[in-house]
Amino acid sequence: MSKKRIGILTSGGDCAGLNAVIRAVVHRADLLDWEVFGIINGTAGLMKEDPEYRKLELKDFDGNMLRRGGTILGTTNKGNPFAYPMPDGTFKDRSDEIIAGAKKLGLEAIIGIGGDGSFAILQKLAAKGDFKLVGIPKTIDNDIGKTETSVGFDTAVAVATEALDRLQPTAASHDRVMILEVMGRDAGHIALSTGIAGGADVILLPEIPYSIEAVAAKIKNVKAKGRNFALVVISEAVKKSDGGSSKMEYADGERRYGGIGYTIGDEIAKATGFETRVTILGHVQRGSAPSYNDRVLASAFGVKAVDLVAEGKFDRMVAWQDRQIVDVAIADAIAAYQEVDLDGTLVHTARALGICLGDK
């Protein structure tokens, strides 16, 4: 009898810990005597007439794989297969090509590592193509519902906190207000955790509209009490004073978040008279070697995903709840978008530490 064969792909933006997930899936599958096919570049690899994949074996995963950032399989965060952009500017439904590719590989199930956008597409493909799907949540934004944390978040916060640690001495040396802009699509989890861990004076989140008067008052108060510098952490998705988002347009025509730190930095300088400097951390948060937390989480998620396949439980996402690995319906995870809880522990902690969140 031929071995059971499962596929695995990474989808959406990269982050630290993806290779640790892939490694865990291969190790668990090997104990069950299953084969694992790694699909190249996410769903794009299945669009090919000859699907692009590599058979993954234990020998591929030496001691360095657990430590490597990025994904050895490649990933894509562009092109909805149900409305795929074509060179002539039109859009084409290419979902049947992906489904055909999955069937050519003869997969028992596909394990998809992604965020809410990727899961929505993968779930729709699975329903249309009648193939079996298990999801593993990864996002530095930590905004997927039904899980307390996702692969990549811990490392992103660690990198951002280290950046703030490096900005503090130069802020103190030059009597400056140092502003660190961090990623966080529409949720401020990275900014909030980084600001608390790094001793920020001000944290601005997309969930809380800010008042420049409140921010300026906090910074003036810091200096009035004898400290010659201040630290500000801003999520890239914070709205401008007119309610709009700060986005930059790139050569491919796509508009992406970036630059709100400069806008607010200029406002702070005008309102306080203090010298300000802005650092936009950007993709540095994605490319690091994974933290120990992300390695452990990735390993547990990978094992659980294979176990779900073995149990015949599909259309499920693995999740971390109450210090345990559980599984939830993918639809429920997508529906329960997780923004910063304004009544939650971390917001309370920030306020209790005297950190200004822009609203008071």
N, C-alpha and C positions, 0 to 999 in steps of 0.2 A: 504494500500500500504506500502511496505517496504521502509525504509529510504534509501536515496542515501548514498553510502559508498565510501569513498576515503582512499587511503593508503598513508603513509608517511614513508620515510626511510632516514637515513644518510649514506653517502658513502665517502670513502677516509679517510684521517687523521682527527682526532678530532680537535676541536678548541672551544674557548669560544663563547657562543651565540646560540649554537645548540638547547638547551632546550628552550630558549626563542622563537625560531622559531616554535618548536613543540607546545609550549603553545599557540602561536598566531593562529596557524592553528586550534587547537581544539576550542578555543574561537570563532573564526569566523564561523567555521562549526556548532557549537552549535546554533548560532543565525539563521542559515539556516535550522536547524533541520536535520543535516547530521551526520552520524557516521564516526569516524576516526579510522582506524586500523594502529597501529604503527608496522612496519615490523622490526623484530629483526635482528641485525647484517647485515643490508644492503641486497644486493642481495643474500648473503649466507643464509638468512632466508627463501628465496623463493625456494632454492634448495631442501629443505627437502620435503619428501613425504607428510608430514603434515606441511604446511608452519608455521613458527614460527612468531607469532604476538601477540600483546596485544591491546585490545580495549581501546582507550584513552577517558577519560571522564573528565569533569571539576573538579571533586573531586580529580583527580590525580595531579592537578596543584595548590598546595598551594602557599603561598607567597614565599617560598624558591626556587621554580623551576626556576623562572626568574633569580635567582642569581647563580644558579649552573653551573659549568663548565662541559665539556664533553657532552655526550649524553646518555640519559636514555634508548635509543633504542639499543645502541651498534653500531659499524661500522666496516667496513673492508676495507683495502687498498691493499689487495693481491688477486691474482687469477682472471685473465680475464676469464669470463665465456665462452668465445668463444675459449679459449685455456687454459683450467683449468689444473694446474699441479696436477698429480696423484701420489700416493705413490710410484709407480714403476718407476717414472721418466718420464713417457709419459705425453702427453697433450690430453685433451678430450674436445670436444665442449659440454658444459652443459647448453647452452642457452635455449634449449627446456624445461629443468627442471624448470628454473626460470619463463618462460612464463606460464607453466602449473600451477605453484604455484600462480602466480598473478591471473590467471583465476579462480582457486579454491576459492579465497577470494571474487570473484564477485565485483571487484573494478571498480568504475566509472572512476577513474583516479589515477595515482600515482604522488605524489609530491616528487621529489628527491632533497635532499640537498647535494651538492657536488661541486667539482672543475671540471676543463676541462676534466681530464681523466675520472672521473665518468660520466660526461655528455655524453661523446663520447660513452661509453658502454651502458648507459641507453637509449640513443637515438637509438642505433642500436637494442637493445632489443625491444623497443617500436615499431619500424618499422617492425621487424620480427614477433612480437607477436600481432600486431595490438591492442596495448593498448595505452591509452592516458597519456601523460607525461607533467608535468610542472616542471621547474627547479628553485631552489633557490641557488644563488652562495655563497659558503663559502670557504675561504682559507686564512690562515694567510699571504700567499705570495702576495695576491692581484694582481694576474696575469691573471685573467679571463677578456676577452675582453668585451667591450660594457657596462661596469659598472665602475663607478668611485671608488667604494669600495665594499668589500665583507664582509660577517659576519666573525668575528674572527681577522681581520687585526688590528683594532684599539686596541684591548686588547693586542695583541702580541707586538705592538709598545710600549704600556704603560708599560708592564712588562720589556721589554728591556731597556726602558728609566730609569725605577727605578733601574735596575741593574747598569747602567752607573752612576747614581747618587750615588750609594753605593760604586762604585769603585773609584770615584774621591777623597774622603777623604784619603783613604789608599794610593792612588797614590801620593798625596801631602805629606803625612806623611813620605814616604820612598824614595822620589825622583825617582819615577819609571815611565816607560811607561806602561800603562795599556791597554791591548787589549781585546776587547769583540767580540767574534764570535757569530753571530746571525743566525737564520734560514733564508731561502729564496731560495727555490729550484734552480731556474735559473734566478730569478729576484731579484734586490737589493732594493725593496721598504722598507722592514723593516729596513735594515741597513741605508738607506738614511734618513728616517724620524727619526729614533732613534738618529743618529749622530747629526742632526740639533737640535733636542729637548734637547739632553744631552750635548751639547757643545763640541763635538768631534773636535780634530785637524785634524784627517785623517779619511776618509770614503772610504773603498774599495768595489767596486761593480763588479758583474760579467759582467756588460755591458761595463766596462772601464778597459782595460789592465793596470796593474800598473807597475811602475818603482820603484824599491827599492831605487834608487838614489833620486827620487823625494820625496818619503816618508821620507827618512833619512834627506834630506835637510829641510823639513818642521819641523821635530821634533827638529833638531839642532837649527833652527831659533826660535822656541818657547822658548827653554832654553836660547838662547843667549839674548832674550828680557826680561829675568828675572823670568820666571816661571819654577819651578823645576820639573814639571811633564807634561805628555802628555797623551791624550786619543785617542785610535784608535778603530773604529768599522769596522768589516769585515763581509761581507756576506759569508756564508758557501760555496757558489758556485763559489767564486772567483778562477780563474785559477792560478796554480803555474807558476813560471817563465818559465818552459818548455812547458807551454800550457796545461798540464794535470790537471785533477780535483783531489782534495784531498778527497779520500773515504776510509772508513774503512769496512773491511769484517767481517761479523758476523757469528755466529755458524750456522745459517740457510743458509749460502752461499750468502745472499744478501749483496750488497755493497751500502752503504749510505754515503752521505756527512758527513764530520766531520774531523777536525784537521788542516784545512788551517791556523787557527790562530797560531798554534805552529810553522808551517813552516815560516810564515811571522814574527812572534815574534823573531825567531832565526836570520832571515835576518836583522831585525831592530837592534838587539843587536850587531851583527857583524859590521854593517855599522855605528853605532853611538857610540858604547861603553857604552850605557846606559843600566841599568838594566830593564828587561821587565818581565811582568807576563801576562798570558793568562787565560781568563775565557770563557768556551764554554757554552752558555746558554741552548742550546738544547731544550728539550721538556718542560722545565719550561714555555716557551712562549705559550704552548697550553693549559695548565691545569688551568689557573686562572679563577676566577669568571669574567664574562663579564663586560666590562666598560659600562658606561651609553650609549655611542654611539652605541656599539654593541647591547645593549638591545633594543634601539629604532629602529635601522636598522632591526634587526631580527623580531621585532614585525610588522613593516611595510611590510617587505618581506613576512611574513607568511600570513598576511591578503590579500595582493595582489595575492598570489598564489591561495588561495581559490576563490577569485573573478574571476580569469582567468578560473578556472574550471566551475564556475557558468555561465560565459559568453560563454563557449564552445570554448575557445582559448587554443589550445594545441601545443606541440612542441615549447613552449615559455619559456624563462627565465626571471624572474623579475630582474630589474636592477635599479641602482641609477644614475640618470643623471640630472645635473642642479637643484639640490635640490628637485627632484621629483622622485617618483617611476614610472617606465615605464616597458614595456615588450618588449623583442627582441627575434628574432629567436635563438634557441639554437645553430644551425649550425653557425650563424654569431658570436656568443659569443666565440665559440670554435676556430673559424678561426682567430679571432682578438686577438691573444695573447698579453698581456699587460706587456711589460718590462718597465724599467725606461726610460722615455723620456729624452734623453741627451740634448735636447733643451728646456726642460720644466721648470716650475717655481721653483721646488725644487732643481734641479741641479744648476740653476742660483743663487738661494738663498745661497746654500752651497758655491759656488765659491765666491760670493760677501761677504760672511762672512770670507773669507780667509781659508776655509777648503780645505785641499788637497784631491783630488779624485784619486791620484796616478799617474796622467798623466802629471802633471806640478807642 
